[in-house]
């Protein structure tokens, strides 16, 4: 294998080429490629190839894995002069790239292997390892091994990627909460995309600055067994956390499990979603000191709904958004209807979500329930939440809450 010293370059053949990066590990060191024009900058954000955009627009650059890139040099657009292959430490990882033992690149090009060790790095948290660039009618590769102490944000900015919290059509203000600092790079990127979708809905509904207590209620009855065994409920929690980051004062969800009875569980923070789900999302056993058998195995919504109502402030208080996931039941229809009538003068909006292909009964009639001060409830059924994307989910989830909030303010129900 030919090894390139820092700054050294060599010609390569214009053919399919693979690049493997030693020391790039998902969640710790992120691998990325920038397609750059003659000005050294991307043409658009599509030229920034990373785990969440794993292919360039024309497909010439593709992430093959967390530590590998495939290049089709013949397909690189004519106005692209250079491909910069870079890495960045996740914000949660201490130290610098110099601490990553064995960090370097192996390039396979037309049967020839080239190695490029990342030498000479000291305090950099992001660096370009190698660049593949045009020279005349051919291509060359250079060991760059140079970077920036400022990490990922500086790296992408230097290459012309827009890192502002704005959308091409909307100026969307996306709120960040302190707990996000505990997330690894990949999870933070996914969270950021979901937060943006939440923020878009709120902005379009005129509620961009809304602050409310966010409560999550999850059905734990026996008929939900499949939702738990397939970890669909875990994914529900993961997708509700971004709602709390954009609405709740501390960016955390206030969760409950219910069946015949209910249990108040510890708040869910963005950096603890996986461990929280593993600890608390079960149908039986004892978890976190809570006896799940005591919660029961069949539905009775009155205890949990009554408890939430009793926790609400009087008229004029801070609003509460209740996200209520269930596969139906609601047998005590008269009592629940009366409870919702009483609760309609209190500062809470109830968004019920049906999952599991069940008979939702009363839930489907809440929008037309008479005798209420305000329409304080919404319902939609998706059955399989994994089948709809984030934009559609948050549109359905938050479409009625801002309208209720405006009406509640006008009526003096919220402050």
N, C-alpha and C positions, 0 to 999 in steps of 0.2 A: 504494500500500500504506500502510495506517495503521500507524504505529510507536508502540509503547507504551514510555514511559520507565520506569525502575525504580520500582516501587510503583504505577504507573498501571494502571487496570482499565477494561474495556469489556464491554458485553453481547454475547453471541453467541446464535445460534439453536440450539434443541435439534434438531440434525440430525447426520448423520455428519460427522465432523471429522477432518482429518489434521494431524499435527504433524511438521514436519521440523526436525531439529537440526543446524545447521552446526557442524562441529568435533568431532562424535561419530564416532569411528573405532574399529572393533572391534580389541581388543587394546591400545588406548591410552586411549580415553574410553568408558566404558560408559554406555548409556542405560537408564533404568528409570522405571517409573511406580508410584506408591503409591495404592491406593484407600483413602481414609481416612474414618472415621466422625466423628461430632460431637466425639469426644475427640481427634481429630487422629492416630489410630493405626489400623493395619490391623486388620481383624477376625480374620484368620488369615494365615499366610504365603502363602496363595493370592492375596491381594490385592497381593502384591509381584510385579510383572510385569517380567521381565528376560529376557536371552537364553535362560536355562535354564528359564524358566516364561513362555513368550511370550504367554500369554493369561490374562486374569482368569477366575475360575470360570464366569461367565455369558457371557463373550465380549465384554463391552462395551469392553474395552481389549485391543488386540493390537499387538505389535511387528510393524511391517511390514518393517523392515530394521534394520541396526545403527544407523541414524540417523533412523528414522521410526516414528511411532506412529499407529494408527487408533483413533478414539474413536467409539463409538455411544452418544451421550449419552442417547437414549431408553431404552437397555437398562441403564443404570447402576442398580444396586439402590437402593431407596428409602432404605436406611440408610447409604448412602455420600454424604457431603456434599462431598467434595473429591477431585480427582485431581491429585496432585503429580507433575510431570514433572521428573526430576532426572538429573544426570550425575555420574560419579565417575572420577577418574584411576586407571588401573591402578597397583598398587604399584610396578611396575617402571619407571614413567615419572617422571622427576624434575620438580621445580618445582611449579607450581600451575595452577589453571584460568585464572588471569589470563594465563598464557603462551600460551593457545590463541587465536591470532589469529582473529577472526571468529566466536567462539562466540556462538550465539544461536539463536532459534526463529522459524520461520515457520508460522503457523496458517492453514489453509484451511477456512473455515466458510461453507457456503451461498453460494459465489461471492465471498466477501469474504476478502481476504488481510490478515493482521495480523502485524507483525514485532515481535520483542522481543529486543533485544540484551542480552547478559549483561554489563551495566556495573556498575562499582563493586566487582568482585571483586579481591582482593589475594593473600592467602596460602591461600585455601580450596582444598582438593583434592576436595571434593564439594560440590554445590550444587543447590538447587531452582531451576530456571530460570523456569518458569511454573507456575501452578496454575489449574485449571478448577474452578469451584465454584458451588454452588447459591446463588441469591439469589431468595427467594420461590419462584415457580413456574418461574423461568427459570434461565439460566446466565450466568456471567461468566468472564472470563479476566484474570489479573493477572500482570504481569512482577514476579517475586520477586527473582531474582538475588541470593540469599543462601545461605550454606552454612557448612561446617565444615572446619577445618584438619585434623581427624583422618581425613578421607577416608571411604571406603565403610563401614567398620565403624560409625563414629559416625552416618553418614547413616541406615543401615537401622535401627540401634538407636533412634534418635530417632523413627522412624516405627512402632515397635512390632514390628519383625521379629525373630524369635528367631534369634540367631547363635551360640548355644551348640552344642557338639558333642554333641548328644543326639538320640535318636530318640523318636518318640511312644510306642513300646512298650519301648524299651530305653535304658539309659544307656550309650551306646557311646562309649568313649574312642578318638578318632581321633588317631593320631600324626602330627606334622608334622616334616619334616626341613628343614635349612637350605637345601638346593638349591631348595626351592619359592619362595624369595624372588626367583629369577630368572625366574619364570613370569609371563606376562601374565594379566590378569583372567579371560578366558574359559577358558584352559587350566587355571588354578587351580581354577575352579569345577568343571570336568569331573573333574579329579583328586580333588577333595574328595568328590564323589559316589562315585567308584570306591573311594576309601579307606574310605568309610563302609561300603560293601558288603563289603569284605574284613574290616573290623573286626567287622561283625555276625556273619559266619561264625565267626570266631575266638572271639568272645564266646560264641556259642551252643554252641560245642564245648569251652568251658572252657579256651581257650588265648589269652585276650586279651592276656596279657603275654609271649607267646612271642617269643624272639629266636633267630634262626638265620641262618646264611649262606644266601643265595638264589642259586642257579646257574640260568642259562637256557641250554639247548642247543637249537639250531635246525638242522634238516635242510637241507643245501644241495645235495642230489643233483639230477640232471637232471629227475627225475620231479616235483620241486617247482616246475617252471618257472612254472606258472600261479599258484601262491601268491605268487611274487615279482613277476610281471608285473602282477598286479592289486593289488599292495601289501597283500595280506592278511597277509603276514608283518610288515609295518610295524605293522599294527593289533594283531597279537599282542604285539609288543614294548610298544606303548603301553599295553596292558591288563595286562601283567605288572608294569610299573613300580610301580603302586599296591601290589602284593603285597610288593615289596621295602621300600617306605616303611613298611609296618606290621610287618615281621618282621626285616629285616636291620638290623644295628647302625648302619651308615652310610646306610641307605635306598637303596642302589644295587644294581643287578643285576650279576652276574658272568657275562658272556655268552661263548658258544662257537658257532662254526659248524662243522658236520662233514659229511663225505661219506666218502670212503675214508680220509682223514686229517682233521685238525681244526686250527682256529686259535683261540687265546685272544684275544679282542677287548677293547678298553678298556671299563672299567665304564660302565654306563648311568646317568646322573643324570637326575632328573625334568625339569630345565630344558634338557636337551640331546637329548631323544628324537628330535625331527625331524631335527636335523643328524646325529645318530648313525646313524639309519636311512638317510639319504641317503648317508652315507659308507660304511657297512659291509654293507648288505643287498643283495648282488648274487650272481649265479651265476658270473661270470667276471671277468677283469681283475685289476688290481692296485689295492688300496684300503688306505689307511692303511699303506702299506709291506708289505702282505700279498699274496702271489701266490695268487689264488684258484684258479688252475689246479692248483697243488700240493695243494690240499685235495681235489681230485678231483671226479668227477661221479656216482659210485655209492656205495651204502651199505656201510659197514663200521663198525658201532657199537663194536666192541671197543676200538680205540685211544682214543676219547674217554671211554668208560666206564672203561677201565683207568686213564686219567690222573686222572679225578675220584676214583676209589677210592684211588689212591696219595696224593692230596692230603688225605684225611680224617685227622683225629686218631685216636689209639687209643681204645679203649673209655673212656667217661667224659668225652669231649670235647664241644665245642660242636656242636649239631646242624646238619646241612645239609639244605636242601630243594632237590632237583633238579627243575626244570621242563623236561621233555624233549618237544619238539614234532617230530613226524615223520609221514611218510606211509607208514611201514611199511618192510618189508625184513627186517632182522634174520635174515639167512640162517644165521649161525653159531649156531644155536639151542642146541646142547649147551654150547658155550663160554660163551655169554652166560648161560645158566641157571646154570652153575657159578660164574661171576663174581658173580651176584646172591646165590647161596648164601653165598659168602665175605663179600660186602659186608653181609650181614644182621646180622653182629655188630659192624658199624661204625656210627657216628652219622650216618647219612644215610637220607632217605626219597626215593624216586624216583617222581615223578608223571609218567607218560607220557600224552601227549595226541595222539590220532590226528587228522590233518587231511588232506583231499584224497581222500576216498572210496577208500581202498586196502584191500589185504588185510593186516591187522595181525598175523595169525599168532600168534607167541609172546607178543606184548603182551597178548593177550586171556586168556592162561593164567597170567599172573604171580601173580594172587591165589591160585591153588591150587598154586603151585610148592612141592614138598616139600623137606625138608632144610635149611630156614632157621631161624636163631635167632629171628627176628621176621619178620612179614609186612612187608617193607620197600619195597613197590611198589604203586602203583595205576595203573589205566588207564581212560580213557574216550575215545570217539571222537565228535567233533562234526562232522567233515568240513568244514562251513562255519561258522567261528567267528562270523561276522557275523550268523548267524541266531539266536543266543541272547544274551539281555541280560546285563548285568554281574552282577546278583544270581545268576542261574542259573550263569553261568560260574564265579564264585568259589565257589559252593556245591559244584560238582563238583570244582573244582581243589583245594579245601582240606578236603574232607570226611574224608579218611583220615589226613592228616598229624597232626592233634592226637591221634587214637587211637594212632597209631604212637609219637608222642612220649611219651605216658603209659606205654605198654608198655616203651619204651626206657629211660625213667627207672627204672621198677621193676626192669628187668633189669640196670641199671648200664651200659647202652650209651651213654647220654648223662649228663652231669653234672647 
